[in-house]
């Protein structure tokens, strides 16, 4: 840009605000185009193919992320009815990308505690330990375990096909995990298979 973008963007700011954020408009557009034009079609196709409810129904909202460099992100979710069980988020800067995946495992109140402990103590999940929440007023979703993971790289280290495969794999694995524990039931003898599938992404 020939003019100073900081000055031009500052002119648009409401001076009554206590905090403002300035984004380089050219880089912002570039990052938004990367997310919408290159990666959203793959994410949308992946969540649509699951036959579960998904969000968003069409083009996602691209959001600003706090970082040491301009970073933009898009999110998408899978739901069974109104209950979300997976969220994917792809974040991009001009330097690198990060794919973040979250899976929520809802279990009934009569679930064997040994099954829950086995998941929480899994050594391969120590990087981002699972979080357990108890909902005392909900028998069918009494225990909720949140499992998450993030991975990424600088642009140029991997090609787009690699990132496409990671987006698809996260959706595929998360759907499989949800179906193993369908209706909130996960028996102790099924935990090993659950963890083996989990380790493919998380």
C-alpha positions in Angstrom: 0.0 0.0 0.0 1.3 3.4 -0.9 -0.2 5.1 2.1 0.5 4.2 5.7 -2.2 1.6 6.5 -1.9 2.2 10.2 -3.0 5.8 9.8 -5.7 4.9 7.3 -7.2 2.2 9.6 -6.9 4.5 12.7 -9.1 7.0 11.0 -11.9 4.5 11.0 -11.8 3.9 14.7 -14.4 5.1 17.1 -12.5 7.4 19.4 -14.9 6.6 22.3 -13.5 3.1 22.5 -10.9 2.3 25.3 -9.2 -0.5 23.3 -8.7 -0.7 19.5 -7.2 -3.4 17.2 -5.7 -2.5 13.9 -5.3 -5.1 11.1 -3.3 -4.6 7.9 -6.2 -4.8 5.4 -4.2 -6.3 2.6 -2.8 -9.1 4.8 -6.3 -9.6 6.4 -7.9 -10.1 3.0 -5.1 -12.5 2.0 -5.6 -14.6 5.1 -9.3 -14.6 4.8 -9.1 -15.7 1.1 -6.7 -18.5 2.2 -9.2 -19.8 4.7 -12.4 -19.4 2.6 -11.2 -20.3 -0.8 -8.5 -22.9 -0.1 -9.6 -24.7 3.1 -13.2 -24.1 3.8 -14.5 -26.2 0.9 -12.6 -29.2 2.2 -13.8 -28.6 5.8 -17.4 -28.1 4.6 -17.3 -31.3 2.5 -15.9 -33.3 5.4 -18.5 -32.2 8.0 -21.4 -32.5 5.5 -20.4 -36.1 4.6 -20.8 -37.2 8.3 -24.6 -37.0 8.1 -24.6 -35.3 11.5 -25.8 -31.7 12.0 -23.1 -29.2 11.4 -22.3 -25.6 11.8 -21.9 -23.2 10.0 -24.4 -24.2 7.3 -22.6 -22.1 4.7 -19.6 -19.7 4.7 -17.9 -19.4 8.2 -17.2 -16.2 9.9 -13.5 -15.4 9.9 -12.3 -14.2 13.3 -9.3 -12.2 14.6 -7.0 -14.0 17.0 -4.7 -12.4 19.5 -1.2 -13.2 18.6 2.2 -11.6 18.1 1.4 -11.4 14.4 -1.9 -11.0 12.4 -3.8 -14.3 12.7 -7.2 -15.1 11.4 -9.2 -18.3 12.0 -12.4 -20.2 11.0 -14.3 -22.7 13.1 -16.7 -25.5 12.3 -18.6 -28.0 14.5 -20.4 -31.3 14.4 -23.6 -31.7 16.5 -25.9 -34.6 17.4 -29.2 -32.7 17.6 -28.3 -29.6 19.6 -25.3 -31.1 21.4 -21.9 -30.3 19.9 -19.3 -33.1 20.1 -16.5 -31.8 17.8 -15.1 -28.4 16.9 -12.3 -27.8 14.4 -10.5 -24.5 14.0 -7.9 -23.6 11.4 -5.8 -20.5 12.2 -3.5 -18.8 9.7 -0.9 -16.1 9.8 1.3 -15.0 6.9 4.0 -17.3 8.4 2.2 -20.4 9.6 -1.0 -22.4 10.1 -2.4 -24.3 13.1 -5.2 -26.9 13.1 -7.0 -27.2 16.5 -9.4 -30.0 17.3 -11.7 -30.4 20.2 -13.8 -33.5 21.1 -16.4 -33.7 23.9 -17.2 -37.1 25.2 -20.5 -37.2 27.2 -21.0 -40.2 29.4 -23.9 -41.5 31.6 -23.9 -41.3 35.4 -23.6 -45.1 35.7 -20.4 -45.2 33.6 -17.6 -47.3 35.1 -15.2 -44.8 36.8 -12.3 -47.0 35.7 -13.1 -46.3 32.1 -13.0 -42.6 32.8 -9.8 -42.8 34.8 -8.2 -44.8 32.0 -8.9 -42.0 29.5 -7.8 -39.2 31.9 -4.5 -41.0 32.7 -3.6 -41.9 29.1 0.1 -40.9 28.8 -0.2 -39.8 25.2 -2.7 -37.1 26.3 -0.3 -35.4 28.7 0.6 -32.6 26.3 -2.9 -31.1 26.7 -4.5 -33.1 29.5 -8.2 -34.0 29.2 -10.6 -32.0 31.3 -13.5 -33.6 33.2 -16.7 -31.8 34.0 -19.6 -33.2 36.0 -23.2 -32.2 35.4 -25.1 -33.4 38.4 -28.6 -32.6 36.9 -28.1 -34.6 33.7 -28.0 -38.4 34.0 -27.3 -39.1 30.3 -24.5 -36.5 30.1 -23.3 -36.6 33.7 -19.6 -36.8 32.9 -18.1 -34.7 30.1 -14.5 -35.2 29.0 -13.0 -32.5 26.8 -10.1 -33.7 24.7 -8.2 -31.3 22.4 -5.1 -31.1 20.3 -3.4 -28.6 18.0 -0.7 -29.0 15.4 0.7 -26.8 12.6 3.8 -25.7 10.7 5.2 -22.8 8.7 3.9 -22.4 5.2 5.9 -24.3 2.7 6.8 -27.1 5.1 3.7 -29.1 4.1 1.6 -28.7 0.9 -2.1 -28.0 0.9 -2.9 -31.7 0.4 -1.3 -32.5 3.8 -3.5 -29.9 5.5 -6.5 -31.2 3.7 -5.8 -34.7 5.0 -5.5 -33.4 8.6 -8.8 -31.6 8.4 -10.6 -34.7 7.0 -8.9 -37.0 9.5 -9.9 -34.9 12.5 -13.6 -35.0 11.4 -13.5 -38.7 10.6 -11.8 -39.7 13.8 -14.0 -37.5 16.0 -17.1 -39.0 14.3 -15.8 -42.5 15.0 -15.1 -41.6 18.7 -18.6 -40.3 19.1 -20.2 -43.4 17.7 -18.1 -45.7 19.9 -19.7 -44.0 22.9 -23.1 -43.5 21.4 -25.9 -42.7 23.9 -23.3 -41.9 26.5 -22.2 -45.6 27.0 -18.5 -46.5 27.0 -17.7 -49.8 28.6 -14.3 -50.5 30.2 -13.5 -53.2 27.6 -14.1 -50.7 24.8 -11.7 -48.0 26.1 -8.6 -49.5 24.4 -10.3 -49.3 21.0 -11.5 -45.8 21.9 -8.0 -44.7 22.7 -6.4 -46.3 19.7 -8.7 -44.3 17.4 -8.3 -41.2 19.5 -4.5 -41.3 19.1 -4.8 -41.0 15.4 -5.6 -37.3 15.9 -5.4 -36.3 19.6 
